[in-house]
Amino acid sequence: MQMLFHIPDALAARFRQAVPPRQRSAFVAKLMEEALPEEDDPLYQVALAVEEDSALNAEMQEWRDGLIADGIRGTDYTEGQDAAR
């Protein structure tokens, strides 16, 4: 099967320089085989189930939203402490 991919020019140049013309398809196929999860992999199945769990995703979003103003990123942690003193 043929596929068309768009990659940055600099990466394409490195690819052409490093992999001989008649070995490029096999090279990409090997990388994809190593990188893509097996469908019967139990961890992959759990990850898919988590992605589809709307209640869990809503709870995770609440955690993310709550951590945005944790003082580490963005909002100054000392803002709330001044009122407590």
N, CA and C of each residue as an Amber inpcrd file, in Angstrom:
protein
   255
   0.8370000  -1.1720000   0.0000000   0.0000000   0.0000000   0.0000000
   0.8870000   1.2420000   0.0000000   0.5150000   2.1900000  -0.7750000
   1.2420000   3.4550000  -0.7960000   0.5480000   4.4460000   0.1130000
   1.3580000   5.2880000   0.7770000   0.8350000   6.3370000   1.6460000
   1.6210000   7.6070000   1.3590000   0.9830000   8.7270000   1.5700000
   1.6230000  10.0170000   1.3560000   1.7260000  10.7350000   2.6900000
   2.9320000  11.1620000   3.0470000   3.1710000  11.8810000   4.2920000
   3.8390000  13.2070000   3.9750000   3.5150000  14.1960000   4.7530000
   4.1830000  15.4930000   4.6600000   5.0630000  15.6360000   5.8930000
   6.3520000  15.8550000   5.6750000   7.2910000  16.0510000   6.7740000
   8.1130000  17.3000000   6.4890000   8.6780000  17.8880000   7.5270000
   9.4770000  19.1040000   7.3160000  10.6410000  18.8540000   6.3510000
  10.9800000  19.8740000   5.5850000  12.0380000  19.7590000   4.5800000
  13.3720000  19.3020000   5.1810000  13.7220000  19.8510000   6.3420000
  14.9980000  19.4910000   6.9630000  15.0210000  18.0100000   7.3440000
  13.8980000  17.5030000   7.8280000  13.8230000  16.0890000   8.1930000
  13.8870000  15.2150000   6.9450000  13.2150000  15.6330000   5.8910000
  13.2520000  14.8880000   4.6330000  14.6750000  14.8250000   4.0840000
  15.4020000  15.9170000   4.1860000  16.7830000  15.9390000   3.6990000
  17.6530000  14.9800000   4.5070000  17.4880000  14.9840000   5.8160000
  18.2540000  14.0470000   6.6580000  17.9120000  12.6030000   6.3250000
  16.6230000  12.3510000   6.1030000  16.1580000  11.0020000   5.7560000
  16.7930000  10.5380000   4.4400000  16.7500000  11.3990000   3.4400000
  17.3380000  11.0470000   2.1370000  18.8430000  10.8120000   2.2380000
  19.4980000  11.5900000   3.0850000  20.9380000  11.4520000   3.2350000
  21.3010000  10.1690000   3.9980000  20.4880000   9.7960000   4.9640000
  20.8300000   8.6710000   5.8390000  20.3570000   7.3130000   5.3170000
  19.2480000   7.2860000   4.5670000  18.6770000   6.0060000   4.1400000
  18.7320000   5.9030000   2.6160000  19.3830000   4.8650000   2.1080000
  19.4740000   4.6840000   0.6480000  18.0940000   4.5470000   0.0000000
  17.9490000   4.9880000  -1.2590000  16.6490000   5.0040000  -1.9390000
  15.8770000   3.6830000  -1.9010000  16.4880000   2.5820000  -2.1270000
  15.7620000   1.3080000  -2.1990000  15.5020000   0.6850000  -0.8200000
  15.8880000   1.4000000   0.2340000  15.6750000   0.8850000   1.5940000
  14.7150000   1.7560000   2.4060000  14.2140000   2.8140000   1.8140000
  13.4170000   3.7840000   2.5590000  12.0720000   3.2290000   3.0210000
  11.3680000   2.5190000   2.1740000  10.0660000   1.9650000   2.5660000
  10.2230000   0.9830000   3.7190000  11.2300000   0.1140000   3.6220000
  11.4600000  -0.8650000   4.6850000  11.8480000  -0.1580000   5.9840000
  12.6320000   0.9070000   5.8760000  13.0520000   1.6700000   7.0450000
  11.8400000   2.2710000   7.7620000  10.9660000   2.9140000   7.0050000
   9.7680000   3.5320000   7.5860000   8.8440000   2.4590000   8.1540000
   8.6660000   1.3600000   7.4480000   7.8110000   0.2760000   7.9220000
   8.3250000  -0.2810000   9.2490000   9.6410000  -0.4420000   9.3670000
  10.2290000  -0.9530000  10.6040000   9.9960000   0.0210000  11.7570000
  10.1960000   1.3150000  11.5130000   9.9550000   2.3180000  12.5530000
   8.4980000   2.3130000  13.0030000   7.5880000   2.2120000  12.0580000
   6.1690000   2.1960000  12.3980000   5.8130000   0.9350000  13.1860000
   6.3510000  -0.1760000  12.7860000   6.0850000  -1.4470000  13.4820000
   6.5560000  -1.3660000  14.9240000   7.7090000  -0.7610000  15.1470000
   8.2560000  -0.6410000  16.4960000   7.4970000   0.3860000  17.3360000
   6.9960000   1.4440000  16.7090000   6.3850000   2.5390000  17.4480000
   4.8940000   2.3580000  17.7170000   4.1980000   1.6940000  16.8120000
   2.7530000   1.5600000  16.9760000   2.4150000   0.4320000  17.9440000
   1.4240000   0.6550000  18.8040000   1.0580000  -0.3880000  19.7670000
   0.3330000  -1.5450000  19.0800000   0.5130000  -2.7150000  19.6380000
  -0.2330000  -3.8860000  19.1720000  -1.6580000  -3.7480000  19.6970000
  -2.6390000  -4.0940000  18.8920000  -4.0290000  -3.9490000  19.3140000
  -4.3870000  -4.8790000  20.4630000  -3.6770000  -5.9920000  20.6250000
  -3.9820000  -6.9060000  21.7180000  -3.1450000  -6.6250000  22.9650000
  -2.3570000  -5.5590000  22.9570000  -1.5570000  -5.1620000  24.1100000
  -2.4980000  -4.6880000  25.2200000  -2.4330000  -5.3090000  26.3980000
  -3.3580000  -4.9340000  27.4810000  -3.2530000  -3.4650000  27.8910000
  -2.0510000  -2.9130000  27.9210000  -1.9100000  -1.5060000  28.2880000
  -2.5460000  -0.5910000  27.2400000  -2.4210000  -0.9760000  25.9790000
  -3.0450000  -0.2010000  24.9030000  -4.5680000  -0.2460000  25.0510000
  -5.1130000  -1.4090000  25.3770000  -6.5570000  -1.5440000  25.5570000
  -7.0470000  -0.6930000  26.7260000  -6.2840000  -0.6590000  27.8210000
  -6.6450000   0.1690000  28.9670000  -6.6200000   1.6450000  28.5700000
  -5.5920000   2.0490000  27.8170000  -5.4910000   3.4430000  27.3820000
  -6.6870000   3.8310000  26.5180000  -7.1040000   2.9400000  25.6290000
  -8.2810000   3.2190000  24.7970000  -9.5290000   3.3650000  25.6600000
  -9.6780000   2.4770000  26.6500000 -10.8460000   2.5370000  27.5300000
 -10.8590000   3.8510000  28.3160000  -9.7100000   4.2810000  28.7830000
  -9.6140000   5.5400000  29.5310000 -10.0060000   6.7060000  28.6410000
  -9.5340000   6.7140000  27.4050000  -9.8770000   7.8010000  26.4820000
 -11.3740000   7.8740000  26.2210000 -12.0550000   6.7310000  26.2500000
 -13.4870000   6.6950000  25.9540000 -14.3550000   6.9140000  27.1840000
 -13.7890000   6.9260000  28.3810000 -14.5370000   7.0820000  29.6240000
 -14.8090000   8.5620000  29.8780000 -16.0140000   9.0180000  29.5450000
 -16.3220000  10.4480000  29.6490000 -16.3220000  10.9250000  31.0960000
 -16.7690000  10.0990000  32.0500000 -16.7670000  10.5140000  33.4510000
 -15.3310000  10.7110000  33.9450000 -14.4510000   9.7900000  33.6040000
 -13.0550000   9.9020000  34.0100000 -12.4030000  11.1130000  33.3490000
 -12.6920000  11.3250000  32.0810000 -12.1260000  12.4820000  31.3820000
 -12.6070000  13.7870000  31.9960000 -13.8700000  13.8460000  32.4330000
 -14.3880000  15.0500000  33.0860000 -13.6700000  15.2790000  34.4110000
 -13.4470000  14.1990000  35.1770000 -12.7290000  14.3290000  36.4450000
 -11.2870000  14.7760000  36.2190000 -10.6360000  14.2080000  35.1990000
  -9.2570000  14.6000000  34.8940000  -9.2040000  16.0670000  34.4840000
 -10.2060000  16.5400000  33.7580000 -10.2460000  17.9470000  33.3500000
 -10.4010000  18.8490000  34.5680000 -11.2040000  18.4220000  35.5510000
 -11.3470000  19.1990000  36.7790000  -9.9970000  19.3230000  37.4890000
  -9.2370000  18.2260000  37.5310000  -7.9100000  18.2610000  38.1480000
  -6.9940000  19.2210000  37.3910000  -7.0130000  19.1230000  36.0640000
  -6.1730000  20.0190000  35.2610000  -6.5360000  21.4700000  35.5130000
  -7.8460000  21.7620000  35.5020000  -8.3050000  23.1400000  35.7180000
  -7.9000000  23.6320000  37.1010000  -7.9650000  22.7600000  38.0980000
  -7.5930000  23.1330000  39.4510000  -6.1110000  23.3660000  39.6140000
  -5.3090000  22.6750000  38.8420000  -3.8650000  22.8050000  38.9570000
  -3.2960000  23.9820000  38.1800000  -4.0930000  24.5590000  37.3170000
  -3.6030000  25.6910000  36.5290000  -3.2380000  26.8540000  37.4440000
  -4.0110000  27.0630000  38.5230000  -3.7470000  28.1680000  39.4490000
  -3.0700000  27.6590000  40.7260000  -2.1900000  26.7070000  40.6170000
  -1.5490000  26.1060000  41.7820000  -0.3170000  26.8670000  42.2610000
   0.0280000  27.9490000  41.5920000   1.1920000  28.7170000  41.9920000
   2.4580000  28.2960000  41.2790000   2.4220000  27.1660000  40.6360000
   3.5970000  26.7020000  39.9040000   3.6190000  27.3310000  38.5170000
   2.4620000  27.3590000  37.9000000   2.3420000  27.9610000  36.5740000
   1.2740000  29.0420000  36.6460000   1.5670000  30.2070000  36.1900000
   0.5420000  31.2440000  36.0720000   0.3190000  32.0340000  37.3440000
  -0.7580000  31.7650000  38.0460000  -1.1660000  32.5530000  39.2040000
  -0.1230000  32.5040000  40.3070000   0.1180000  33.6520000  40.9260000
   1.0810000  33.7550000  42.0180000   0.5040000  33.1010000  43.2680000
   1.2080000  32.1660000  43.8490000   0.7550000  31.4170000  45.0170000
   0.5260000  32.3210000  46.2190000   1.2690000  33.4030000  46.3470000
   1.1730000  34.2670000  47.5250000  -0.0680000  35.1360000  47.5200000
  -0.7990000  35.2140000  46.4190000  -2.0060000  36.0520000  46.3610000
  -2.9940000  35.6680000  47.4590000  -3.2720000  34.4060000  47.6050000
  -4.2310000  33.9440000  48.5900000  -3.6990000  33.9820000  49.9940000
  -2.3920000  33.9650000  50.1680000  -1.8020000  33.9430000  51.4860000
  -1.8420000  35.3040000  52.1500000  -1.8230000  36.3850000  51.3800000
  -1.8330000  37.7230000  51.9520000  -3.1080000  37.9570000  52.7560000
  -4.2210000  37.4480000  52.3000000  -5.5090000  37.6300000  52.9890000
  -5.5430000  36.8220000  54.2780000  -4.8060000  35.7170000  54.3240000
  -4.8220000  34.8540000  55.5020000  -3.9640000  35.4020000  56.6330000
  -3.0790000  36.3480000  56.3800000  -2.1650000  36.8680000  57.4110000
  -2.8080000  37.9140000  58.2520000
